Amino acid sequence: MRVLVTGATGNVGRNVVHGLAEQGHEVHALSRRPEQHTFPEFPRPVRTHAGDLERPDTLAAALEGVEALFLFPVPDTAERVVDLAVDSGVRRIVLLSSGAVTSGHDTDFHLPIEHTVEASGLEWTHVRPGEFAMNKLALWGPMIRAERAVYDPAPDFGWFPVHERDIADVAVLALTEEGHTGRAHTLNGPEFLTHRRQVELIAEALGEDIRFQPVTPEQARERYLAQGGFAAANADFLLGFEDYGGAESESESDPGGQESPAPAEFGPMPTAAEVIGRPARTFGRWARDHAPEFRT
């Protein structure tokens, strides 16, 4: 099967590429700067394409002959990209969506893309991950590397962080096997973990002490903005100053300083296990997988 993976050098996309290539599929990988990323040697080499989902006119060559498409979410151009996929003969689209659609928090970002994909007439599956474990590398990695410390306003706030490889494994199955059409797979990690416990698991993976320093949401925001990148771009949402849609938060009980509800209040949380037939990867496993990135 010829599969095009968009966002192919991202945290999920590159694992989708690996999973498909390891199974012997003909993988085409789309990236804005493919020259900056080299995929490992597979029995069937991965073919890379330069293209940008924000510029749909750059996608024609990459879509040629493609049977299945892994779609990274770009709201402004999703409708045009899906139209191009239909015109190119793609028969199946697997969308990287968000667990916030399942919870009802996302109504104006991923949800409209889901509707566009569903209206295409193609076979479709939505993959809806919750909190990415990788966010903690982006947020805490610079602090841990520099000071072996994490400055966070919510030691007792937590959720079920999901390993990006579990997300990719579900996407690979949906792209290549029958039985997923018309389904939305919501994915969480297998354990409810507070921020403090997540830091402890990272410390265990490193074999080093990491100091957890509680700070106010305002102090954390200052650090995130100075840090730049993902932390700066998402500081206001992550710290409760903005809601999911980007509006100023009306709630005073934001993640900064509040304690999460007890895990039992959520009931069973869906994980990759229900789709892939094996236990979902734990956060401790994720921390061991990424220990080198926390060191240097």
C-alpha positions in Angstrom: 0.0 0.0 0.0 1.2 3.5 -0.9 0.7 5.8 2.1 1.4 9.5 2.4 2.3 10.7 5.9 2.0 14.5 6.4 3.7 16.1 9.3 6.2 13.3 8.8 9.0 14.7 11.0 6.7 15.5 13.9 6.5 13.6 17.1 3.7 11.3 15.9 4.3 11.5 12.1 7.8 10.1 12.3 6.6 7.2 14.3 3.9 6.5 11.8 6.5 6.5 9.0 8.6 4.0 10.9 5.6 1.8 11.7 4.5 1.7 8.1 8.0 1.2 6.7 8.8 -1.6 9.1 5.7 -3.4 7.7 7.0 -3.0 4.2 4.5 -0.4 2.9 5.5 2.1 0.3 5.8 5.2 2.5 5.9 8.8 1.2 6.8 11.4 3.8 5.8 15.0 3.5 7.7 17.8 5.3 8.4 21.4 4.7 12.1 20.8 5.1 12.8 17.2 4.3 16.5 17.8 3.9 16.7 18.4 7.7 15.6 14.9 8.5 16.9 11.5 7.4 14.8 8.3 8.0 16.6 5.1 8.9 17.3 2.5 6.2 14.3 0.2 5.7 13.9 -2.7 3.2 11.7 -0.4 1.2 13.2 3.2 1.4 11.0 6.0 2.5 10.5 8.6 -0.2 10.5 12.2 1.0 8.6 15.1 -0.5 8.9 18.8 0.1 5.5 20.3 0.7 3.5 22.4 3.0 -0.1 21.8 4.1 -0.6 25.5 4.4 0.2 25.7 0.6 -1.9 22.9 -0.9 -0.5 23.6 -4.4 2.7 22.0 -3.2 1.1 18.6 -2.6 0.3 17.3 -6.1 3.4 15.2 -6.6 3.3 13.7 -3.1 -0.4 12.6 -3.5 0.2 10.9 -6.8 -0.9 7.2 -6.6 -1.5 7.4 -2.8 -4.1 5.0 -1.4 -4.1 6.2 2.3 -3.3 9.5 3.8 -2.2 10.3 7.4 -3.4 13.9 7.8 -1.8 16.4 10.2 -4.4 19.0 11.2 -4.2 22.4 9.6 -7.6 24.0 9.8 -7.3 26.9 7.3 -6.5 24.6 4.3 -8.0 21.2 5.4 -10.9 21.4 3.0 -8.6 22.1 0.0 -6.2 19.4 1.0 -9.0 16.8 1.4 -10.4 17.9 -2.0 -6.9 17.2 -3.5 -6.8 13.8 -1.9 -10.2 12.9 -3.4 -9.1 14.1 -6.8 -5.9 12.1 -6.5 -7.7 8.9 -5.9 -6.9 8.5 -2.2 -9.5 6.1 -0.6 -8.7 6.4 3.1 -7.8 9.3 5.4 -6.6 8.9 9.0 -6.8 12.3 10.8 -4.6 13.3 13.8 -7.3 14.9 15.9 -7.6 15.5 19.6 -9.2 14.0 22.7 -10.5 17.5 23.3 -13.1 16.8 20.6 -14.3 13.8 22.6 -14.6 15.9 25.8 -16.4 18.7 24.0 -13.7 21.3 24.6 -12.6 21.5 21.0 -15.3 22.9 18.7 -13.4 25.2 16.4 -10.1 23.6 15.6 -10.0 19.8 15.2 -13.7 19.3 15.1 -14.3 21.2 11.8 -11.5 19.2 10.2 -13.2 16.0 11.3 -16.4 17.2 9.6 -14.5 18.0 6.4 -12.9 14.5 6.3 -16.2 12.8 7.0 -17.9 14.8 4.2 -15.3 13.7 1.7 -16.9 10.4 0.9 -13.6 8.6 1.7 -13.0 6.0 4.3 -12.1 7.9 7.5 -10.8 7.4 11.0 -10.0 10.0 13.6 -7.2 9.4 16.1 -7.9 11.6 19.2 -5.0 11.6 21.6 -5.3 13.3 25.0 -2.3 14.9 26.7 0.9 14.2 24.9 3.7 12.9 27.1 6.1 14.7 24.8 4.7 18.1 26.0 6.7 17.5 29.2 9.9 17.3 27.3 9.1 20.6 25.6 8.1 22.2 28.8 10.4 20.8 31.4 13.4 19.6 29.2 15.2 22.9 29.2 14.8 23.3 33.0 16.0 19.8 33.7 19.0 20.0 31.4 20.0 23.4 32.8 19.2 23.0 36.6 18.0 19.5 37.2 14.8 21.2 38.5 11.2 21.7 37.4 9.4 24.9 38.2 5.6 24.2 38.0 2.5 25.8 39.6 0.5 22.6 39.9 2.3 19.7 41.7 -1.0 17.8 42.4 -2.6 18.5 39.0 -2.5 15.5 36.7 -3.9 13.5 33.8 -3.1 10.4 31.7 -0.2 11.3 29.4 0.0 9.2 26.3 3.1 7.9 24.6 3.5 9.2 21.0 4.3 5.7 19.8 0.9 4.4 21.0 -0.7 7.2 18.9 1.3 6.2 15.9 0.6 2.5 16.3 -3.1 3.2 16.3 -2.8 5.4 13.2 -0.8 2.7 11.4 -3.5 0.1 12.0 -6.2 2.5 10.9 -4.2 3.3 7.7 -3.5 -0.3 6.7 -6.2 -2.6 8.2 -10.0 -2.9 7.8 -12.4 -2.3 10.6 -11.5 1.3 11.6 -13.6 3.2 9.0 -16.1 5.6 10.6 -14.5 5.3 14.0 -12.9 7.9 16.3 -10.2 6.3 18.6 -9.7 8.4 21.8 -6.3 7.6 23.4 -4.9 8.3 26.8 -2.1 6.9 28.8 -2.8 4.0 31.2 -2.1 5.9 34.4 -3.3 9.0 36.1 -0.2 10.9 37.2 0.3 14.2 39.0 2.9 16.6 37.8 5.0 15.7 40.8 4.9 12.0 40.1 5.8 12.6 36.4 8.9 14.4 37.5 9.8 11.6 39.9 9.5 9.1 37.0 11.7 11.2 34.8 14.2 11.3 37.6 14.1 7.6 37.9 14.7 7.2 34.2 17.7 9.5 34.5 19.0 8.0 37.7 19.4 11.5 39.1 17.6 13.7 41.5 15.3 16.4 40.0 14.0 19.1 42.3 10.4 20.0 42.0 9.9 23.7 42.8 6.3 25.0 43.1 5.8 28.5 41.7 2.8 30.7 41.0 1.1 30.5 37.6 2.5 34.0 36.9 6.1 32.9 37.6 5.7 29.8 35.5 4.3 32.0 32.6 7.4 34.2 32.9 9.6 31.2 32.6 7.7 29.7 29.7 7.8 32.9 27.7 11.5 33.3 28.3 12.0 29.7 27.3 10.4 30.2 23.9 9.2 27.5 21.5 6.4 25.3 22.5 6.4 26.6 26.1 6.0 30.2 25.1 3.4 29.5 22.4 1.2 27.5 24.8 1.9 29.2 28.1 -1.5 31.0 28.5 -3.5 27.9 27.7 -1.4 25.5 29.8 -1.4 27.7 32.8 -5.1 28.4 32.7 -5.1 32.0 31.5 -6.8 31.1 28.2 -9.4 28.4 27.4 -9.1 25.8 24.7 -10.3 28.2 22.0 -7.9 31.0 23.0 -10.3 33.2 24.9 -9.5 34.6 28.3 -10.4 32.1 30.9 -13.3 32.9 33.1 -12.5 30.3 35.7 -10.3 31.1 38.7 -9.7 27.4 39.4 -7.1 26.8 36.6 -4.3 24.2 36.6 -2.1 26.6 38.5 -2.4 25.5 42.0 -5.5 23.3 41.9 -5.7 19.6 42.7 -7.1 17.3 40.1 -10.2 15.3 40.7 -9.5 11.8 41.9 -8.9 9.3 39.0 -12.0 7.3 40.0 -14.1 10.3 39.1 -13.3 9.8 35.4 -14.1 6.2 35.2 -12.2 3.9 32.7 -10.2 6.0 30.3 -9.7 4.7 26.7 -6.2 3.8 25.7 -4.4 2.3 22.7 -4.8 -1.1 24.3 -8.4 -1.4 23.0 -7.2 -0.9 19.4 -3.8 -2.5 19.3 -4.4 -5.4 21.6 -1.5 -4.9 24.0 -1.1 -2.8 27.1 -0.5 0.9 26.5 3.0 2.2 27.2 3.4 3.8 30.6 4.9 7.3 31.3 7.8 5.5 33.0 8.5 3.8 29.7 8.2 7.1 27.9 10.7 8.7 30.3 13.2 5.9 29.7 12.8 6.2 26.0 13.6 10.0 26.1 16.1 10.0 28.9 19.0 11.1 26.6 17.0 14.2 25.6 16.5 15.2 29.2 20.3 14.9 29.8 21.7 17.0 27.0 
